[in-house]
Every structure is written in C-alpha cells, then in structure tokens.
Amino acid sequence: VYKAEIDRMEAEFHSLQAQIKPHFLYNTLEGIRMVAEVNEDPEAAEMSYTLGKFLRYNVSNDRTEVLLTDEIENIGNYLNLYKRRKGERFDYKTHIGCDLKGFACPFFILQPIVENCIVHGIKSLRGKGVVTLEIAEEADALTVRVTDNGAGMDRERLDLINDILQGRRRRTGHRRQRPRRARS
C-alpha cells in the first residue's frame, strides 16, 4: 500500500511538472509580446501572440476530437507564422463555402497535410509558394482540399497512390530495406 501511494504521488508530481513547463512557455511568450508592445513593435507582438495560441492548441490539447473551426484556426496560426517568416515568398488562401458550426474532426488532422504541402510541395520553388485550404459541402459530406502550387508528382505516381488509398490496388514492388543493426 505504501509503495502504491508513493507511485501515485510520483505520477501526480510528474503530471504537475508537465503542466508547469507549457505554462512557463506561455507566460514567457506573453512577456515577449508585452515587451514588443511597449517597444512599439506590433509585428513581433503579433507573432508572439500567434505562436502562443498555436502552441497552446497543440501542446495543451489532450482531446482526440475537436471542432473543425478550431482546427482551421490553428492552421491559420501556423500559416500566418510561416508567412511572416517567408514574407513575399509565401502566401496562403482559405475558402470555406459552407457552415462549419458543430462539425467535429480528429485533433491535429490538418497540420501534417499543410506541413507536407510546404515541405514537399513548395519549399524548393524559386517563386512564390501558395497553399490553399478549401472546404465545401458536397453530397451530404464535407470535402476538405489542401493544395499547393509546387511541382507536384508525375501522373503515374499520383494514380498509383490514389489507387492504393482507394483500395483498388495493393502496394507492390521493392520495399525499402531497413539498415542492419550491429549486434553486440
């Protein structure tokens, strides 16, 4: 019983520590924002505020399902921060053609897709990269499209990926072999 009580107290302590770290981070970002405001640097203040909102959503969210509007706001914060970093070399557009009120989605479903557009789609562009998020209601369902103006991939590869995702074709060909590990 004594051991179980010690384990419970340790778990409680570690949980409290995990809560303190993000709290410290949020307070520090708010302090930076206030200093930027006092120094009349609205851009730095806005970036600090946006980063705080982005981190609070991603770090402090322990739910598996969120409102789609919250997920879209988080993506907006992410894209806003990226645009501030890249300036004229990057832009993003959001087109929402329906009422999203009350629609739920898995937490963190959009950011990996948007991030892939940036990392694999437009990062190597010489010109201006653009990511577009479109949401429309189509035949009793919401359709979410995330696109970029990057080079893309050849039609054959895209068809193969779509066929695999739709279950029309099984993955074939050579698999990447993992490097062998030395045994000790």
C-alpha positions in Angstrom: 0.0 0.0 0.0 2.9 2.3 0.9 4.6 1.6 -2.5 1.3 2.2 -4.4 0.9 5.6 -2.5 4.4 6.6 -3.4 3.9 5.7 -7.1 0.6 7.7 -7.1 2.3 10.7 -5.6 5.2 10.5 -8.1 2.7 10.3 -11.0 0.9 13.3 -9.7 4.2 15.2 -9.4 5.2 14.3 -13.0 1.8 15.4 -14.2 2.2 18.7 -12.4 5.7 19.2 -13.9 4.3 18.6 -17.4 1.7 21.3 -16.8 4.2 23.8 -15.4 6.5 23.6 -18.5 3.9 24.7 -21.0 2.6 27.3 -18.5 6.1 28.8 -18.3 6.4 28.8 -22.0 3.0 30.6 -22.5 3.9 33.2 -19.8 7.3 33.8 -21.4 5.7 34.4 -24.8 3.2 36.7 -23.3 6.1 38.6 -21.6 7.8 38.9 -25.0 4.6 40.2 -26.5 4.2 42.8 -23.8 7.8 44.0 -24.3 7.2 44.2 -28.1 4.1 46.3 -27.4 6.0 48.7 -25.1 8.8 49.0 -27.7 6.1 49.7 -30.4 6.9 46.6 -32.4 3.5 45.4 -33.4 4.8 42.7 -35.8 6.9 41.0 -33.1 3.9 41.3 -30.7 1.6 39.7 -33.1 4.0 36.9 -33.9 4.5 36.2 -30.2 0.7 36.2 -29.6 0.1 33.9 -32.6 2.8 31.5 -31.6 1.4 31.3 -28.1 -2.1 30.5 -29.5 -0.6 27.8 -31.8 1.5 26.2 -29.0 -1.4 26.3 -26.5 -3.6 24.5 -29.0 -1.0 21.8 -29.9 0.6 21.3 -26.5 -2.3 21.6 -24.1 -4.9 19.8 -26.1 -5.5 16.2 -24.8 -8.7 15.6 -26.8 -8.9 13.2 -29.7 -11.7 15.1 -31.4 -12.1 18.9 -31.8 -14.3 21.3 -33.7 -13.3 21.7 -37.3 -13.4 25.5 -36.8 -10.7 25.2 -34.1 -8.6 23.0 -36.3 -8.9 25.6 -39.1 -8.0 28.5 -36.7 -4.9 26.5 -35.6 -3.9 26.0 -39.3 -4.4 29.7 -39.8 -2.0 30.5 -37.0 0.6 28.0 -38.4 0.3 29.5 -41.9 0.4 33.1 -40.6 3.6 32.4 -38.7 5.2 30.7 -41.8 4.2 33.7 -44.0 5.8 36.1 -41.5 9.0 34.1 -41.8 8.9 33.9 -45.6 7.4 37.3 -46.4 6.6 37.7 -50.1 7.9 34.2 -51.0 4.8 32.6 -49.4 1.1 33.1 -49.2 -2.0 31.1 -48.3 -5.7 31.2 -49.0 -8.7 29.8 -47.2 -12.0 29.3 -48.9 -14.9 28.0 -46.8 -18.0 27.5 -48.8 -20.4 26.1 -46.1 -21.4 26.4 -42.5 -18.9 24.5 -40.3 -20.7 25.1 -37.0 -20.8 21.9 -34.9 -18.6 19.8 -37.3 -16.0 17.7 -35.4 -12.9 16.2 -36.7 -9.8 14.3 -35.3 -7.4 16.5 -33.4 -4.3 17.5 -35.4 -5.7 16.2 -38.7 -4.9 19.2 -40.9 -1.5 20.4 -39.8 0.5 17.4 -41.2 -1.2 17.8 -44.5 -0.4 21.5 -44.7 3.1 20.9 -43.5 3.6 18.4 -46.3 2.5 21.0 -48.8 5.2 23.3 -47.5 8.0 20.7 -47.1 7.4 18.6 -50.2 5.4 20.9 -52.4 6.6 24.5 -52.3 9.8 24.6 -50.3 12.0 24.1 -53.4 10.1 26.6 -55.5 12.0 29.5 -56.8 8.9 31.7 -57.0 6.1 32.4 -54.6 4.6 29.3 -52.9 0.9 29.2 -52.2 -1.0 26.8 -50.0 -4.8 26.8 -50.4 -7.3 25.3 -47.9 -10.8 24.8 -49.4 -13.8 23.4 -47.6 -17.1 22.7 -49.3 -20.2 20.7 -48.7 -20.7 18.1 -51.4 -23.4 15.4 -51.4 -24.0 15.1 -47.6 -20.3 15.4 -46.8 -17.7 18.0 -46.2 -14.8 18.0 -48.6 -11.5 19.4 -47.4 -8.9 20.1 -50.0 -5.4 21.3 -49.2 -3.4 22.1 -52.3 -0.1 23.9 -53.2 1.4 25.3 -56.4 4.5 23.2 -56.1 5.9 20.9 -58.8 3.7 18.0 -57.7 4.4 14.5 -58.9 4.1 12.7 -62.2 0.6 11.4 -63.1 1.6 7.7 -62.9 2.8 8.0 -59.3 -0.3 10.0 -58.3 -2.6 7.4 -59.9 -0.8 4.6 -58.0 -1.1 6.4 -54.7 -4.8 7.2 -55.2 -5.4 3.5 -56.2 -3.7 2.3 -53.1 -5.7 4.7 -50.9 -8.9 3.7 -52.5 -8.2 0.0 -52.2 -8.1 -0.6 -55.9 -4.5 -1.8 -55.9 -2.2 -3.3 -53.4 1.2 -2.0 -52.7 3.8 -3.9 -54.8 7.4 -3.5 -55.8 10.5 -3.2 -53.7 10.3 -2.2 -50.1 13.0 -0.2 -48.7 15.1 -2.4 -46.6 16.0 -1.2 -43.1 19.7 -0.9 -42.4 21.0 -3.8 -40.4 22.0 -3.2 -36.9 25.2 -4.5 -35.5 24.7 -7.0 -32.7 26.7 -6.7 -29.5 
